[in-house]
Amino acid sequence: MTIAGSKNGVISVAAHRGDAKTLLAFDVLDAGARKGLAGFTIRVRPEGLPAYYLLNDLRFKNPEQHARDAAEPEDSTMNAPIRKFRWLHVPGLDHQGLDPKFGRYTYTVTPRYFDDNQRLAAFEPGLSVDVDVEMAPFAGKNLKLGFTRGFVQSQAFARHFGKDALIRPKGDELLFDTSVVAGKSKERGDYTFEDEYRWSGYTARQRIFEILEEVKKDDELTLDVFAYDLTEADVMKALIALAGRVRIILDDADLHHDETNPKPEDRFEAEFKSVAGAGAIKRGNFGRYAHHKVFIVSKAGKPRKVLTGSTNLSVTGMYVNSNHVLVYDDAAVAAVYFEVFNEAWRTDVNSSFKHSKWANGVSSFEGDVPPTAITFAPHTPNVAEKVLQDVISRINAEVTGGDPRASILFAVMELDPNSKTPNPVYEVLNLIHAQKSVFSFGISDNPEGISLYKIGSGEGVLVTGKPGKRNLPPPFQEIRYVSGVGHQVHHKFVVCGFRGANPVVFCGSSNLALGGEESNGDNLLAISDPDVASAFAIEAISLIDHFNFLNGVDKAPGADKGAAENANKREAAVKSEWFLSTSDAWVAKYFDVNDLHCRDRELFAW
């Protein structure tokens, strides 16, 4: 079950379970209880560990004038209640360090009120509501999910590791030692690259190394690998150590291959061949890119498990970009990927794949796994158009279906309005925020402009997450930036109707563009499952809220270059003189039927 909830006579609390994260949503059940509402205090109690209060991004300008707990910081939600009707909790951002505990979490949510003098009144425990949630990586019905935290996206990275942390050692050593000290921060002291990677790669990294470790421990297992980028040192070492039981198809487009000045992938190929022999690896690109990111595990020649998704096996893909992986522990699903791999291997990874049966059909599964339909590119032009039209048709059905909880949430790598190749899905997503019949929340590296969350408007939200864009506000520019990362938002997923009767997620390695569907080796999954849809919806919300907040900071009164000097958005907000107000005026938009905030509250509430 993805949603737990509880209520009293004043508020209700819903807890939406994601992949090792929880989205909390609140509602005020009586109109009279909205008067004087100052926000919500949130206490978290992991089973077996001390409780703590979540932190707000804002605080009161004069905290000493309000009821406060002196043992808590000024931005604790005990002293600075949050001013939203939902809040995402990801363990390890502010509490519990690099390895947060999984298991039973109890969230205690308490509405807070102003007194007659517009000061925060004393905490009233009798108004609190408790909700219990199982905090863990997503797993259900032979499917596991994993998400990276994202690198630039995480303000907490700067707190854990410092604004100038190295993401990899200086120089160009290929198989570097990740256990060496990478830097020192005020919070952590000395830390290693592995510490950084474990935190930044989060559950996506766990899923990848679980596969590699499983194969390592069982000599009867073999592994087939589709790789696009391949620069993660420990992944490469693991593949080399498994020589004799691994076949690899590795992209050889110009980004990854240069005979004169070998790329990291070329150097890995040489290292791997020296141990496994030339017959264990093939280079190719299907016509443009071998863009899959796939592991296929087999035993005695029979496939049994497959990992896929958007996450490249690289430092950037696993620790900088926002990405996802899916692991199907199912022989039928793995068998299709195995057949696709063998066809690509047989045909030397060229464009003839588009004429194969796998490129011209849909592989469908249900029963032992969540209902899943998979297509494999490259396709002929007609098939490519149909694949994308199926996505568009489902989006349009959500818009026109009349469900009061209709929703479209997405995170896609690049909505480029100036692309020379027609991209019908991008065109629809670029305009979806103007459709007031549906709740829409979207993020891309390159949307056509930025649509902020406007008070009094029913329009949806479309924000940009591209690093280095001049229109990203402080303190974003001063958070640890790695040149050449390409895409902060590397996901390619769309969630339709995650709280409706027919939720579906489109995800995988496909860029949802005609050029890729016609020329790349790619896989696109459509998963019709409410639990999976919730997990992806929560991932979209985490990215959108972050960048929407930063755009708001940029527009705050007094915002200036001084705010950009801070790695912490809470400090930036203070520098920008952006504080919590001392009135309940913030509440009205959440109950204005013409405002998207109202639809937001209704969509996520218990």
N, C-alpha and C positions, 0 to 999 in steps of 0.2 A: 504494500500500500504506500503510495507516494505522499499522501496528505494525512496528517493527524491534526486534531483540533480540540479546543475546549472553550468554554465561555462561562461568564457569570452574568449578573444582571446589568453590567456596564459595558463590557467589551467581549469580543470573541477573538481568538487567536488561532490561526492556521499555520501549520509547519509543513512546508513542501520539501520533501526529501530529494536532494540531488545527489551528485557524485561527490561524496565526502564534503558536503556543504548543505546548509539548511536555509531556505528562504522563509522567513517569518512574515506573516501578513495579519494585520489587525483591522478590526472594525468597531465602531461605537454603536451600540445597539439602541440607544435612546437619544433622541434629539437634544434633550436637556443636558445629557452628559457631555455634549460637545462644548458647552459654554465654559470658557476659562481653561480649555485643554492646553496644556503646555507641551505635551509630547508623551513619549513612552520610555520607561526605564526597562532595560533588558538584562536579566541575570542569567548566567550560564553555569550549569553544574554538570561536568562530565562525571560519570559514575566512578567513584573511587578517588577523585581528585578534588582539590579545593574549588569552590565556586568563584566566579569573577563576573564583572559587569562589562558588557561591550562598550566600546568607545565611540563617541560621536565624531563627525568631521568638523563640527562647530561647537562653540561654547558661548556662555553669556559674557557680555563685555565686562560686567562687574560682578563676578561670581560671589563675592563676599556679601552682596545684598540679597542673596537667595538662600533658602534652606539647602544645606549641603552636608555631605559626609566628608569630613576633613581627611579621612583615611584614603579617599578616592581622588584621582586626578580631576582637574576641572573639566576635562572632556569625557569623563566617564558618564555613561547614560544615567547614573545615579544623580549626578550634578548637572548634566546637560542632556535632558531627554531628547530623543530623536524626533524630528519633525516630518516623519514620513509614515505612511500606513503599511509599509513593508520594509524589511531590512535583511540583507544577506549575511549569514555568518559562515566564514571559511576558517576553520581552526588553523592556527599558526600565523595568522596575519598580525595580531597584536599580543596574543597569549600562547603559551605552550611550546614555543620554540619551533625547531625544524621538524620534529616528529610528534605531531599532536596525537592524542589518544583517540582511538576509534571505539565505539560502543554506545551505550545508552547515555543520551544527553537530556537534561531537564532544563527547559527554558521557562523562566518566570517573567512574565510581562506585566507591567504595572502602569496604568495611566497616571499622569501627573497633572496637577492643576495649579493655576495662579490664584493667589489670595486677592482680596479686594484692593490691595495696593500694587497689584501687578508684579508681585514677587513670587517665585516658585515656592509653593507651600510644602509642608513636611510630607515625607513619604508615607503613604497609607497602605500597609500590607494587606488590609482587607479587600482592596480592589484588585489584587494580583490574580493572574490566571497562569496555571502550570500546564505545559505540554511536554510529553516525552517523545523523543525521536531517536531512532537508531542511526547514529552518525558513522558511515562507513563508505568505502568505495562501492559504486553501483555494481550489483550482481543480481541476476534473476533470469530464470528460464534459459540456462545455458548461454547467457550473454553477459559479458562484463564490459563496462565503459571505463574510459580514463580520459582525463583532461589535464593539460598543462596549466600551470598558474598563469602563464604569460610573464614576460620579463619587464618590458617597459610599462606594461599595464599595472604592475604591482608596485604601489608606493611602498609597501612593506619591505620590498627587496632592499631599498635604500636604508631602511632601519636595521635590517638584519646584517647586511654586508657592506654598506657604505655606497655613496653615490658614485665613486670612482672604481668600484670593484672590477677586476678583470673577469671576463667571461670565459677566457681560455688563456693559457700561458702566452707570453710574448714569444715571437719567433714562429717557426712553421713546423715544429715537431709534430709528426702525424699521430703516433701512438703514445701521447704524453701520459704521465702518471697523474691521475686525478686525485690521488691521496695526498699530494704535497700541499703545503700551505699556499693558499691563493691570495690571502690578504688578512687584514685585521680590522675589526670594527669595534666601536664603543660597546655595542650590545653583546657581541659574541666573542670578542677577543680574536685569537687566531682561528681561521676557518679554512677548509680545503675546497678545491673545486668540486669534489664529490658532495660536500655540504651544500654548496650552491645548487648543484644539479638535482640533488634529492628534493630540495625545497621547490625549486623552480619547475622541475619536471613533474612533480606531484604524482597524481595517480596514473597519468599517461606513461611516465617513466617506469612506474611500478609494473604496469602491464607488460611493457616491452621486455624488461629484464626478467620477469617471471617466466616468459616463454624461453628466453635464452638459458635460464638456469634449469628449467625443466628438461630441455634437450641435453644439456651438459650432464645431468645426473642419470640419464637413461641411455645407454649405448645403443639401444634398439630404435631410438628415435632419429629421424632425419628432418632437415629443415630446408625449405625452399624460400628464397628471399627475392622480392621485387624491391629495388631501392632507386630513389631519384637522387637526393642528396645523401651522402654517406661520409660524415666527418666526425661522428661522436666516437671518442677514443675507446671507451669501454665496450661499445657495441662492436666496433671493428676488431678489437682484441678477442672478443667472444666468438666472432665468426671465424677468425683465424684459428682459434683453439679447437673449433668444431670441424676443421678441415677433414674431408673424407666423408662427412655426413651432411654437407651443405652444398646446395647449388644456388648461385646468385645471378640474377639479371640486373645489371646496373646501367643506368642511363649514360649515353655517350654524346649527348648534345654539347654544343660549344661551351656551355656553362660548366660542364663536368669533364671535358676531354680536350687535351691539347698536346700533340706529340712533341712540340718544341719546348713548351714550358708546362710540364705535367701538372694537372690539377690534383687536389687531394684524392679524388676518386681514382685517378690514374695510378697514383702512388699506392693506394690500397690494393688495386688490382695486382700490381707487381708483388706486393707483400703476400697477398692471398695465393697467387699462383705459385710462389716459391715453396709453399707448404702443401697446397691442395692439388696443384697441377693445372695446366691451362684449360682442361676440359670441365672444370667446376664453375667457371664464370663466363658469362656472355655479356657483351656490351651491345646496346642498340637503343632505338628511340621511337619505334612505331611510326615514324614519319616526322615527328617533332620532338616529343618528350616521352620517355618511359616514366610516367608520372605516378604509378602505383607506389604505395608504401605498405608492404604486405609481408607477413610471415605465414608459412603453411607448415604445420607439424604433421608428420606421418610416422606410422609404425608398421614395419614389414610391408612397406609400399602402399599402405592404406591411409589416406589423409584422415585426420581426426580433429584438428583445431586450426583456426585461422585468425590472424590479427590483421585488421585493416584500419582505414581512417585517413586523416589529413596530415598526420605527424611524420615529417621527414626524419630519417635516422642521422641527424646532424645536431651540432651544438645549437645552431639557430632554431631548428625545427622543434627540438625538445625543451629548450631552456629560454628562448627569446620569444618565439611566436606563441600566439594563442592557438591551440590545436586540440584534436581529439583522436582517440583510438577506440576500436571496438574489437572484442575478442569473442568469437563464436566457438564454443566448445561443443561442436556438432559435426558429425562425420559428413552429413549431406551438404551442408554449407561449405565445409572445407574441401569436399570433393570437386565442387565446381571451380573454386579458385585453383585447385591442383590441376584441373584440366586446362584452364586458361593459361596457367604457367607453362604446362607442357606444350601447348600450341605455340606460345610465344618462343619457347626454347627451340622447338622443332623448326620454326620459320625464321630463326635468327633475329627475332624482335623487330620485324619490319611491318610495313603498312598493309601487307596481305591479311593481317588479322581481321581487318574490317569486313572481310568476306566470309569469315568463319561463322559457325552457328552461334557461338557465344556473343558475337557482336551484333547479331541480327535477331536476338530473342531476349526474353526476360527470364531470369532464374528466380523462382518463387519458392518460399519455404514458410511453413507454419506448423503448429502442433508442439514440437519439441523446442522451438525457439519462438520469439515474438514474430508475428507475421512480417516477412521481409521479402522485398523484390529487389533484385540486383541486375544492373546492366553493366556491360563491359565495353569500353571504348578501346580503339577508335572505331567509329561507325561510318557507313556511307552517309552522304548528306541527308538523304530522306529519313534515315533512321535517327540520325543525330537530332534533326528537327522534331521528330516525334517524341524522343526521350525528353527533350526540354519542354515540349508542349504539354506533356503529362504533368510536369511540375507546375506549369502556368495554370493548367485547368484546375488543379487542386487549390492553388492560391485563389483563383477566381471564385471557386465554389465556396470558399470560406468567406469571401467578401459578400457574396450574394445570397448566402444560405439562410440569413435571418436569425441566426443563433445570437442571443444577447451577449453571450460570452465568446463570440467569434474573435480569433486572434491570429496574428502572423508575427512571429519573432524570428529574426535571422541574424547571422554573422557570416558574411561572405568576404572573400579576400579583396575583391576590387570591383566596385560598380563604376565602370569607366564610361561616361557618357560620350567620350570622344573616340571610342574604339572604332577601328575601320571595319571590323567584323560585326555584323548584327548579333546582338545578344539579347534575345527576347525575354529571358528570365530577369536579366539586369534591368531592362526597361520597366518591367512590371514592379520590381522591388524598389526602384528609384521613385516610383510614383505612389506606392502603396500607402505612405504616410498621409496622403491627402484623402484617403477613403475613410470617412467618418463612421461607416457602418461596421468597421472592424477595429479592434485594438491592435495597433501595429507598433513594434519596437524593433529597430534595426541598426546595425553597425557595419561599416565597411571601411577599408583603407582609403577609399576615394569616392565617396558619394558626391552627387552634384550639389555642392553647397552643404550647409549644416542646418538642420531643422531642430531648434531647441524645444524643450518641453514648455510650451507657452501656457501661462495661466489664462483660463477663459477660452481656450481653444480645444476643440475636439480632435484636432489633427494628431497623427502619430509622431514618432520620433525617429529621425535618421541622423546619426552622428558619424564622425570620422575618427579612425584610430590610427592614422598613418604617422609613424614617427618622423619628426623633422618638419611636418607641415607647418607653415608660418601661422596658420589660423588655430593651432593648438595653444591653449593658454598656459601661463605659468601656474604651477611650478613644473609642468610636464617637460618643458625643454631642458630643464636642469636635472631631471631624473636620469639615471645611468643610461646613456645612449650608445648603441653599438652601430657604427657606420656600416652600411651595406646589409642590414638585416632584411631589407626588402619589404617585409610585411609584418606589422605587429599582429594584425588580425589575419591569420592564415587559414582559419576555419572556412568551410564551405557547407553551411547547413541552413535549412529553412524549416521552421516548425509551424505547422498549421493546426489550429484548434486544439491546443494541448489540454484544455478543460472541456472539450466538446465530446460528442458521441463518436467521432471518427478522427482521432488525433493521428498525425503522421509527421515523421521527420525525414527530410531528404538530407543525406550526408555522405561522407566518404572523401575520395581524393579529387573528384571532378570539380572543376572551377565553375560549373553550371554555365558554360559559354560554348557557343557553336564551334569556335576554333579548336578548343580542347576536345570536344566530343568527336570531332572529325579527324583529329591528328594525334592525340595523346593516348598512351596506354593509361586508362583510368577506370575506376569503378565507382558507381553511384548507387547508393542504397536508399530505399524507401521503407521505413520501419513504421508499422501501424500499431503503436502500443502506448498507452497513457503514461506508464512509468518512464519509458525511454524519452517520450516527448517532454515530460516534466524536467528530466535531467538536462536536456539540451536547452529548454526554455530558460532554465535557471542560469546556464552558462551564458546565454545571450544577455540576460538581464545584468549579470555581473559586469560584463564589458560595457554595455550601454550606460548603465548608471555611473560608472567610473568616468567615462569621457564626457558624459552630459554634465557631471559635477564640475569637471575641469573647465568646460566652456562657461559654466555659470560663474566660477571663480574669476575668470577673465573679465566678466561683465560686472563684477561686484564694485561697489563704490570704493574709490581709492586704489583700485588695482594698478600696480605699476611694476617696474622692473625689479623692485625689491622683492616682490613675491616670488619671482623666478629664481631667486638665490636659494630657495628652500627645497629640500628633497621631499619634505613632508607636506601633504596638502593641508593638514590641520594648521601647520605653521603659516602656510601661504594664505589661508583664509584669515588668520589673525592679522598678518601683514597688510592684507587687502581691506582690513576693517570690516570683515563680514562676520557678524555675530548673530546669535539667536535673538530674536525680538522678545519683548515682554508682553505680547498680546496673543490672543487666540485667532488672529486674522488668517493665519496660515491654514486653518481647518476648512474654511469655506469652500475652497476649490475642490476638495475631496467629496463634497456633497452637491456640487453644481453639475447637473446632468449634461450641460453643454461643455464640460471640461474633461479632458482626457484623464486627469487625476481621479475623477469620479469613476470612470470605467476601470481604471487601474485598481482602485480599491475593491470594486465589485468583482473583478476577474479573479483576484487572488484570495479574497476573504473566505473564511470557513463557511 
